[in-house]
Each structure stands twice: as structure tokens, then as C-alpha cells.
Amino acid sequence: MSKRLTSRIEDLAERIGAGSFRSEAEISRGVVTPVFHDLGWPVFEVQIVVPEFRIGTRKVDYALCHPPGKPAVLVEVKDLGKADGRGERQLFEYCFHEGVPVAVLTDGRTWSFFFSTGQGSYKERRFAQVDLVEDPYSTSAAVLARYLAIGDVRSGEARKRAQDDYESARFQQQAASEYASVWRKLLSGPEAFLLELFLEEVEGVTGVRPDSDRAAEFIRSQTGSHEMEPIPRPPKEPPKVDPRPRTPTEDLPFLTFDGKTETFRSGTDVFAAVFSKLAALDPGFCRQYSDKHRGSKRRYVARSKELLYPGASHLEGQSRRLPGGWWLATHCSNAGKVKRVRKACEVAGLEFGRDLIVHIPTGSRKGD
């Protein structure tokens, strides 16, 4: 089931990203029903997978039933981007009248799972959510199977998992409610490690060591107050001087792989060359990298340029095509490129700095 469902989600993610589903009906037939089928549900048995299940004078889009005719899970389908608070209220009303503990709200792309009999607001009773486009396909498949696989729903195991995960999420929300006060306490303290950690992280992303005074002021500003004890700053180190004479070509970007060294005009060219070589050697490399290494809102390697920069189409030009129909996002600092090359080596089973060596000057701008 897992392999088949993962493959299904990969196909659906590409079609959703391409805008293939334009209405609630198309999402129901083209996304939701195929997912149910791969989860083991007999989608043509209308007493088990009940479409437009009637609750009083209203209807919910699907009821997954066990035994036949008795809903164990209610599923409400909305147009893409419309699975919002209004849909949550509607779904909870259905669950209240039928006494169904597990509810799902989906627009085809996002799937939100609720434990309807729990405490708190609708949002607080949401214990899981997946995005078929953004999340790794294997992760989405695992979450859907965890709560909706037919065998586990029938045995009651899926309901038990839902309740356990809801309670765990509620405890995490209680902990999160204290984040702000603890963070203020940390920022107002005399510990210098916080500033040093911040400086290191910024340098790792940009390749530039930030000014300690400006960084400390920024950290203090995050509390909304400037009336705090000054954050101790680490002593400034004298600039390092490299006594070696430099040749005119020493700072040219280059790549050494498989015993061969190639020079390039820019860091972006080196960056793209690394991913192209690894993708050509292993057809599964791009998929593995895309699943393991990604941002919170976008992917660095994806099947389309649109998935690299969702909501920022003006950046799509900053991408390179890779073997196998994949695309690589190149909009990042040169220090960031080096970091992603390191991750690429991990995925490919290579040792960075020995099996594959790159030199990308980190003092230059993003497009270099």
C-alpha cells in the first residue's frame, strides 16, 4: 500500500501544481477518491464509502463507514485554497450530530485531521496536516495511511492513534504558549552564547560576518523592549592574513570530481554542475534530495520551476534544468550553495572535500 500510495501522491502533486483540478467535483473524483482507493477502501461500495452522506438536512462529502452505513470518519472536500475556518465549522457540526471522532478537511492539496471530541478551538483539535505538494511524498503517504488505512479504521487502531496524537499535540501547544516568556528571559540574560550562535548562523547563510553591535541590537529588539542588560559581546578577533601569494585564477570557481578539475565563470555554474553530475549518475538522486532537504515553504529541487518558488514567479528564472526533468533553485547566497552541495554529497554517499571538491567564493553576490 505504502509504495502505491506514495506513487499516487507524486502523480497528484504534479497535477495539482499544474492546475489540473479546477473545481470541488474534480478534486473529489480526481484526488480524494483515488487516495481512498489506494488506502484500501472499496470506493464503489456506496454503503462503505458513502458520497454525500446525509446528516439531517445537510450532506458531508464522504463518510468512511464501518460497519456499512455507520460513519467512522467524515471527510469534507473544498475547492483548492478554500479549506478554511468556515469549512472547519461545517465539518465539526457534522461530527457533533453523528458522534464521529475523526474528521478530515481537504482541498486536495492540504489534508487536515481533527479529533472532533477533543477540547479547545477547531485549530487546537487539529492533530495532523499534510501538503501533498510541499511535503515529501513518503511523509504524506505515511500520515494518510496512519489515520485512514481501511484495516486500521476497522480495527479501531486509527482512532486510537488520532486520539493519542491529538493529546500529544495539545501538550505541545501548552508548551508553546510559554515560548515567548522563556525567549524574553533568554534574551534579557547575560549569556553570550546566544549572540555568538546568531552571528555564526548569519555568516553561514550569507558568507558575511555581521557586526556584533548591530546583531545584539536586533536580538534585543525582538523582545519589544530596549531596556535590557547589554548582551556581552565576544572579543573581536584580529583579521586573518594569508601570507601566500595569490595567483590571478585562485578565486575562480572550480569543481573537482572523479579526478578531474573544471573551472567555471560563476558560483551558480559550479552549483548547477554538481547537481547535474550527481543526477546523471543516479536517477534517484533528485527525488532523494527533494524529499530530505527543503525549505518550510518551497523545495530546492523539484519537478517544476513553479514548485521551486511558490508565490514568487519572478524568481523562476533563477533555476537550472537537471537530468530526468528536474529543476534546481539557484537563488541563494554562495555560502548557501556550498551548504547545499554538502547535503548533496550526503545524499549521494560522497565525502565532501575528498570525493567532491568545490570552490565558490563566498564573498560575492547571489547571482555570481
N, C-alpha and C positions, 0 to 999 in steps of 0.2 A: 504493500500500500504506500509506504513512505516514498519509494523511488518513483512510482507512478504519479503520486500527488505532487512531488517536487517538480517533475517534468511538466505536469499540467500548469502549475503556478508559473513556471518560467515562460510558458507559452502565453498565459493570460497576462502576465506583467508586460510583455512586449506589445500585446494587442491593446491593453489599457493605455499604455504610454503613447501608442499611435492613434488613440481616439476612436477605436473601433466600436465602442459601445456608447450609444448616444441617448439612451432612454432607460428608464427603470425596467421596462419589459425586456429590453435587450440584455441588461445586466443580469436579470433573473434567469433568463434562458441560456445566456452565453457564458456566464461566470458562476453564479450560485449553484445552478443545477449540476453542471459538470463537477464542481467541487464536492457536492453531496455524493455524486456517483462514485468518485474516487475514494471517498470515506466509507464506502460500503453500503450506502443507503439505496434501496430499490426505488429509484426515482419515479417509476411508472406505477408503483403500488400506492394508490391515492388514499388509502387508509393508514399508511405508514409515513409517507412524505406527502403531507396534505397541503396543497396550494390554496391560498385564500381561505385559511381556516377561520370559520365564523365564530366570533365571540359577541354574543348579543346582537346588536345591530351593526357591529363593525367586523372588519376582517384583518387578520395578520397574514403577511405574505406566505409564510411557511410554518408548519408545525411538524417537527420530527417526533413521531409518536412511538411509544412502547408502553403497554400493548397497543395494537392498532386502534386509532381513534382517540387515544389519550396522550396529549402532548407532553413530552419530556423536555423539549427545547423549542422556544419560539424564535423565529428569525424574521426581522423586518428589513426590507430592501428599499433603498432610496436611490435617487439619481446621483451620479458622480458628484461628490463635493457637498451633498445635501444630508449626510448622516450627522445631524447636529442635535442641539438640545431639544428641538421640537420632536424629532424622531425618537429621542430617548424617553420623553414624557409619554408619547403614544405607546411605545413598547412596554413601559412599566405598567401602564393601565391594563394592557392585555394580560400581563403576567399576574397582576393583582387579582383579576377576575377568575383566572384559571388556576392559580396557585402553582405556577411554573417557576422554579427557582433560577433556571439558566436561560438567559436571553442574549440574542446576538443582533447587533445593528450593523449593517454593511451597505456600502455604496459600490461594492465590487472590489474596490481597491483597498479600503480600510475595513477591518473586521474588529468590532469592539464587543467584548464579552462582559456581561453583567451578572452579578449574583443578586437577583431582584429581592430576595427576602432578607438581605443584609441591612445594616444600619447606615445612616448618612445620606448625603445627596446622591443623585444619579452618578455623578462623576466619582464619588467616593466608593460606589459599589461596582465600578468598572475594575476588573481584576486582570484583564489582559487585552492587548490590542496588537494587531499586526498590519503592516502595509505591504501588500503583495508586490508593489513596485520598488519601494525603498529598502525593505528588509531582505536579508539573504533568503533565497528561495527555500533552503532546507529548514531555516528557522520558522518561516511561515507555515510550512507543511507540518512541522512538529507541533506548533501551537494549535492549528486546526484539528489535528488528529487527537491531541491531548483532551480536548473537550467535546469533539463531535464525532469521533470514530464510532460506528454503529455498535460494535461489540461492547465498548466501554460505556456507552449511553445505556444500553440494555442491562448491563450488569450493575449499574449504579456507580461504577468507578469514576466516570467522567464528572458526575455530580459531586462526588467526594473531593475530587481534585479541585473543582471550581470553588467549593466552599473553603478548602484549605488555602488556596491561592488568594481568595478574597480576604481571608483573615490575615494572611501574611502581608498583603498589600496595605491593609488598614493599619497594621502595626508600623509599617514603613512610613505611612502618611503621618502617623503620630510623631515619629522620629523627625520627619522632615519639617514639622511645624516648629521645631526648635532650632532649625538650621540658622536662621537669621540672628538669633540672640547669641548662639555659640560663635558664629562668624564674627560678630561685632566684638565679642570678647577676645577672640584671637587677634583681630586687627588692632585692638587697643593695647595689647600686651607688649612687653619689651623684647619678644623673641625676634632675633634677626633672621632665623632660617626662612621665614615666610617671604621676606623681601628677596633673599638670595635665590629661593626656588622660583619666584616670579621672574627675576632677571634671567635666569638660565632658560626658562621656558620661552620667553620672548626672543632671546637670542637664537634658540633652536629653530624657531619658526621663521624669523626674519634674517638671520645671519648678522644682526647688528646688536652689540651690547648696549642696552638702554642706559640712560643716565640715572644713577641711583636716586638722586633727589626728586626727579620727576616721577619715577616709578613709585617711590614712597608716598608722594603726594596723591598719586592715583589710587593707591591702596587705601589710604585714609579716606579718600572721597567716597569710596564705596559704602561707607557706613552712614553717609549723610551728615557727618559731623567732622569738623576740622579741629575740635577741641580735645585732642587726644595727646597722649605722650608721644613724642617723636619716636619713630621706628629706628632703632640702631642700624647704621649702615656698615656693611663690611668695608674694611680698608681697601682703598683703591690700589691696585697693583700697577707698577710701572709698566709702560708699554714694552712688549717683547720685540727685540730687534733680531732679525735674522741676518747673521753675518755673511751668508752665502751670496755670491754674485748671482744675479738673475739674468737668464737668457731672454731674448725678446719673445720666445714662444712658450715660456714656462707657464704662463697663466692661460694659455689656450685650453678650452675644454677638451678632454680626451676620455677614451674608453679603452680599457684593456680587458680582453676576454678571449679565452681559448688560445692564449699565447700571442695574440695579435693586438696591436695598439692602433687606434684610429683617432685622429683629431677632428674637431667639429668647429663650426663657426659660433655656436651658442650653446648654453646650458640646456635649452629646450631640445636641441637636436640630439645631444647626448642622452637626455632623459628618454626621448622617444625611441632612440636606437636600442637602449637597454630593453625596454618593454617589447619592442618588435622582435628582437633576437630571442628572448625567452618565450614569447608567444609562438614563434615559428618552431622552436624546439619541442614545445609541449602544448598540444591543442587544448589541454585542460587548464593551462596556466591562468588565462584571463578570468575564467569562471572562479577559480580558487581565490585569486587576488580580490576579485569583486566581492566575494562573499565574506572574506576575512578582514579587509581593510577598506573602510568607507567612512564618510562623514556622517553627522547626525541627520543631515537633510539631503545629501547627494552622494553619488558614487564617483570614484576616481577612475574606474574602468567600467564601462557599461556598453550595452548593445546599441545605444544610440546617443548622439550628441545631446539630445534633449534631456536624457537622464543624468548627464554629467552636470548640467546647470539648470535644474528645475526653477522656473520663475526668473531666470536671468538669461534670456535668449541672446542678449547682446554679447555674452561671453562664449557662445558656442564656437566662434571662430578660433578660440584658443583650445584646440583639440587636435589630436593626430589619430589617423586611422591605423589600426593594428591588424595583423593577420587574423583570419577567421571571422571578420565582420565586427570586431570590437573597436571601441574608441577610448582614447586616453585623454584625460583632462590635463592640460599643461598650465593652467592659471594658478600658479603658486610660486612662492619665493624659491630661489635656487637652493637655499638651505632645506626648504620643504621637499624639493626634488630629490636631494640626496637622501633625505629620510625615507621617501617612498621607494627609492632604489634599494635601500637596506631591507625594507619589508618585502620587496620583490625577490631579493636573494633568499630570504627565509622561505617564501612560498616555493621557490624553485629548488631548494635544498643546496644552495651555494653559500660559500663563506665570503661575505663582503670584505673586500680588501685583499683577498687572496685569489679566489676563483674569478672574481669580477672586481675590477678597479675602475672607479670613475673619478674624474676631477672636474668639478663645476665650481668656478669661483663664486663664493657666497656673498661677496661684497657688491655684486651687480644687481640690476633690477630684475623683476619677474620675467619679463619677456626675453631676456638675454639667453 
